């Protein structure tokens, strides 16, 4: 019996799409031998037919209409690499309605419309695969969904944005301010011209939403999370953190207390003990720590973005899609529909506990520390350490406090009170201290 042939359509031929086209062409013979099927990259949609590209695609295979690929009966697998949540959603739903398999790297789409997409996959009898949507070349979705299926997950945390990790790494290594490192990151192509999605934490929040759903079967929208970015961190914060034995990383942290069935999903800069694995992950690399109740803690490190890393994850999903079509097996389909998700709820702020680092720019005069300490005590927050140093501005000082264990609600109330003090001249900077282990 001759091997079946499956046609793939790419919707989007930007950086990732061209990477998929390039590497698929190189790997095609090996993939076909391994999967027992013929595989064709048969069509691709682009915005501009005349645009020069790094890969050569026959003009007969190009179209400006991605929906025509989603609805083409000769296309078995639709690879959505356009980005955004508008046309990408239409294309995805149209393909799933027709029972096709959709492969996507679009974290924003999954975060915004995941429930709708997986329902469409179930109704249409197709599948939605999305390994490339989180942490690029790290197979974290397969790890959580398949390799660690015997586990419940009390804690998952990690570095999920290579742009932010590069900026923080260079700020620490070069003792350089945020703005200058950001400019260099843009020049090198590590940061977009509009960097806000990355540096304000929203890209990481989209990925955290996907991981929370995979682990717990619950969709948590970014507007329901604590989401804070890195743009107010200074070289002085790295020096203070080092003096306390910490590094600084932007982390997504997903926790679940299985006794109370409360889930917390948050994204924020975090002080990590210098001896931990994730504290030492530098540059554009991502790293994720997954704690299961059976396996214990496992750690995954690799390139989190870029053409090759993301293309690797997309092609992995394409291989799973072919295996699913050929043998009826491959990556799990649809949503996890975890029974344990039914009772889960978001933890209120007073149930999210930890230690805190607070930096204040204050008037350099007697009595200021006493007033700050009074506010902290009034909110039942115990000060663990104080670092005071001159500010670059005359007559001002930098006052850094760390706290003993407290909760997010108390900290928010204390920050508002501190900001109202006449002696406090800038908005306080809050960082969390990550007592997370490896």
N, C-alpha and C positions, 0 to 999 in steps of 0.2 A: 504494500500500500504506500502510495506516495505521501510525502510529508505535507501537512497543511500549510497554507500561506496566509499570513496575517499582515494587514496593512495598517501602518501608523500614520496619523496626521498630526503635525505640530502646529499649534495655534500660538504664534509668537516665535520670532527668529532673532531675538536679541542676543545678549551675551550668553545666557544659559542655553537658549535654543541652538545657537551655533555650536556651542560646546557639545550638546547632545548629537547634533548632525555629524560633527567631526569625529567624535570618539565612537559613535555607533558604526560609522563606516569602517573604522579600523578594527572593531571587535566583531563585526557582523558574522563572519565565518565561524568563529569560536562559539558565539551565542547560538547560532543555528544548530551547530553540532551538539551543543549541550542541551538545548531545549527540544530538539527533534521537530523543528518547524522552520519554514522559510519566513523571513521577516523583511518587509519593505517599508522604507520611509517614503511614502507615496505622495504626500502633499504637505505644504507648509503655508501658513498665512502670515503676511507681513503688512505693515502700514504703508510702506513705500516700495513699489516694485523696482524703482530705479536706483535705490540706495546700494552703495558698494558694501560688500560683506567679506569677512575673512574666509568664509567657506563658499565653495561654488555649488550652487543649487540650480538645476536646469529651470529655465523660465517656465517651462510647461508644468512644473510642479508647484508654482507659486500662485497665490491668490491674495486678494485684499479682503476677502470675506471669510472670517473664521467660522461663522455659522454654517457655511456650506460644507466645511470639513466635519463639523459636529453632526450634520444630518446626512452626510454621504453614506449610502448603504454599503459601499465597498470599503469603508474605513472601519476597522474593528477596535482600534485603540486610539483615543484622542489624548494628546499630550498638551495640557493647557499651561503655557509659559508666558502669558501676556502680562500678568499682574493686574492689580486693581480688583474692584468688586462689582463692576457694572457689566460690561460685555463678557468678562470672564465667567460671571455667574450664568448668563444666558447660554453661553457655549457649553458649560458644564452640565446644566440641567437638560439642555436639548440632547446632548449625547447620552446622558443617563436614562432619559425617557425612552430612548431607543435601544436600551439594553447594552450599551457599549461600556468598555472599561475606560475610565478617565484617570490619567496620571497628572498630578499637579504639584507645583512647588510654591503655591500661592497661599502663604500663611494668613494674610489679611482676609482672603476669601473664606478660608476655613473657619477662622475666628468669627467672622460676621454671619456666615450662612451655613455653618457646619451641620446643624440639625436638619435643615432643609435638604442639603446635599445628600446626606446619608439616607434620609427617608426616600429621596428620589432613586438612589441606587437600589434600595430594597424593592421599591415598587416596580422598577424597570427590569430588575434581574441582572443589572450590571455590577460594577464595582468602582470604588474610588480609592486610589492609592496615592500616598502623599509623603513618602519618606523624605523628599527634598525640602519639605516645608520647615523643618526644624534642624538646625545644626549642620546643614550642608552635608559634608562627607561622613559624618558620624551616623551610623545606623541606629540611632536612638529609638526610633519608632518601632522598628522590628524588635529591638531588645525588650522594650516595655510590653509590646503587644504579643510577642511570640516567645522569645527566649526566657522571659521572666514571668510567664503566665501563671506559674504556681504561687506567685507572691501577691500580697497586699503591700501598699507603698506608704509607709508613714512619712517619708521625706524624700523629695527630689529637689535638687537645687543645682544651678549651674550658670556658667558664662555662655550666653546664647547669642551675643552680638559681637562679631569680630571687630567692627569699627570702634566700638567703645573700649574693647580690650586693648586695641592698638593705641588709642589715645591715652588711656590710663597708664599703659606700660611706658610709653615715651615720656609722659609727664614725670613719672617717677625716675626713669633712667637719666633724663637730661635736666632734671630740675627746671622744667620749662612750663610756662603758663598754658592753660587750656587753649586759648585762642590761637597761639602760634602752632601748637601741635595739630589742632584741627585743620589749619591751613595746609600743613604738610600732608596730612591724611587725604585731603581733597586732591592735592597735586599728584599723589601717588595712586589715586583711584580707589582708596580704601573708604572714603566718605563721599556721599552724594553732594551735589551742589546745594540742595536743601537737606541739611543733616538732621533736622529736628526729629524725624521718625526714629532715628537711631539713638541720638544722644539724650533725648527726653524719655527714653525707656519704652516707647510704644511698640517698636519692632519686637523687643524682648517679651513684652506683654502678650502680643499675638501668639508667640511660640509657647509661652507659659500656659495660655488658654488651651492650646492643643494638647500639651503634655498632661494638664489636669484632667482633660476629658479622657485621654487614653488610660490614665492610671485609675480614675475614679468614676468615669461615666457621667461627669457633671460639666456642663458648659459654664465657664465663669468669664463674663465679658470684662474687657480691660477697665471699663468705667466702674466696675465693682471691686477692683483691686487697689492696693496701694501701689502707685506707679510714680517713681521719681527718677530723674536723670543725673547726668554727671557734670553738667555745664557750670556748676558753682564750686566744684572741687578745685583747690589750689595746690601748688607745690608744698606749701606749708602743711597742708593736711597729710601729705605723704610723709613728711618729716615727723609730724606728731604721731601718726600711725606707727611708723617704724620705731619710735621711742617707746611705744606701748607694746611692740612685738607683733604688729599687724601689717598687712598689705591692704590695698583697696581694690575691689572688683565690683562691677555691676552684675548683680545676681538676680535670677528668677528663683524664687523659693516657694515650693508647693508642699504643704504639710497637711496631714490628716490625723486627728486624734480619733482612733477607732472606739474609744470608750464613750466620748460625747458625740461622735460622728460629725465633728466640725472640721471644715476645710478652710485653709488659708492660702491664698495665691497673691504673691506680692513681687514687685520688681523695684530694686533700689540699690544704690551703692552700699557696699558692706565691707566692714573691716574683718578680714580673715586672718587667723593666726599664720605667721610666716612659714611655719613648718608644714602646713597642710598642702596637699597636692594642688588644689585649685589656685591657691595663692601664688604658685610658681608658674602658672600657665600664662604665657606672654604673647604679645603681638596679636595677630589676627586669629589665633587659635580659639576654639571653643572647648569647653569641658563640662561634663555633666556627672554629678554624683547621684546614684539611685540606691536608696535603701529599701530592701524588701524584707518582709518578716520571715522569709525562709532562707534566702540566699545571703542576707546581710548587705553590706555596701559594695557596690561595683562602681567603677569610675571609667568614663569614656572621654577620650581626648582626640581632637583632630581639627582639620581645617573646617571652619564653620560657614564659609562663603567662598565666592569666586566661581569662575566658570567651570573649572575642572572638578572641584569638590561637589558642586551642585549637580553637574552633569552626571557624575558617578552615581549619585543617589537616584536621579531620574532614570538612568539606564537600568539600575537595579529594579525599580518598579516596573519598567517596561518588560524586563525578563520575567518578573512575577506575573505580569498580565498575560504574557504568551503562555506561561506554564498553566495558568488558570484556564485559558481558552483550550489548550491542547489536552491537558490531563485532568481538568476539573479541580486542580489544587494549586495553591500558591498563597499569596498573602490573604489573611482573613478579610472578608467582605463586610461592608456596612459598619454600623456602630457597635461598640462593645455591649450596650444594653446591660450593664452590670446590675444585678439585683441590689447590691449594696448601695447603689447610687440613690435609691428611692428615699432613704432617710437622711442623706447627707445635706448639710446646710453650711453656709458661710459663717465662719467664726466672727463674732462681734469684736470690735477693736479692743475691748478690755480683756479678751481672751487670747490676744496675740501678744505674747510676752517676749522679752529679751532685754539686752543691755544696749545703751545708747551712747553716742559720741555727739556732743553739741559744741559747735564753735561760735563764739560771740565776738563781735568787734565792739569794744566798749570804750568809754571815756577813761583815760588813764588817771584815775584819782582815787583817794581812799574811800572805802565803804561800798564800792561797786560789787565786789565779790560777796559781801555779806547780804546785799539785797538779792543777788542772784540765788544764793543759798537759801534764803527765806522762801522764795517762790518755789524752789525745788522741794523744800520740806513741806510746804503747804499742799503740794500735790502728791505727797507721799513718795517722793523720789529721793533715793539715797545716793549721794555723790561718792564715787569710788576714787577718783583722782582728778587733779587740777593741773593744767599746764598753762602758765601765763608767760607771754612774751611780747616785746614791743611790736607795734604795727609799723608798716611802711609809712603810714600817715602820722605826722606829728600829733602828740597829745592823745593818741589812741593806743589801745592795747588789744592783743588777741587773747581771749580767755577760752580755754578748751576744757570741758568737763566730760568725764565718763561716768556712767551710772551703774549701780547694781541693778539686779533684775527688776523690771517694771513692766508696764503695758502701754500699748499704742495710744489708748484714749488719754491716760494720764499725761503722757509725753506731749500730746497735741495741746492739751489745756495749758501745760507749763510753757510751751513755746509761744503761745499767744500772749501769755502774761509777760514773758521775757521780752518779746518784741515791743510791748507797750512801755517798757522802762525808758525813761529819758536818757539814761546813760548808755543804752544799747543803740548803736548808730547804723547797723545794717541788719537785714533780716537774718535771724539765726540759721546756721547750717546744721542739719541733722543727718547723721549717718548711723546705721545700725551696726552692732558688733555681732558677728556671726559665730556663735558657739555651736557650730554644725558638725564638727569632726570631718573626717575624710569619707 
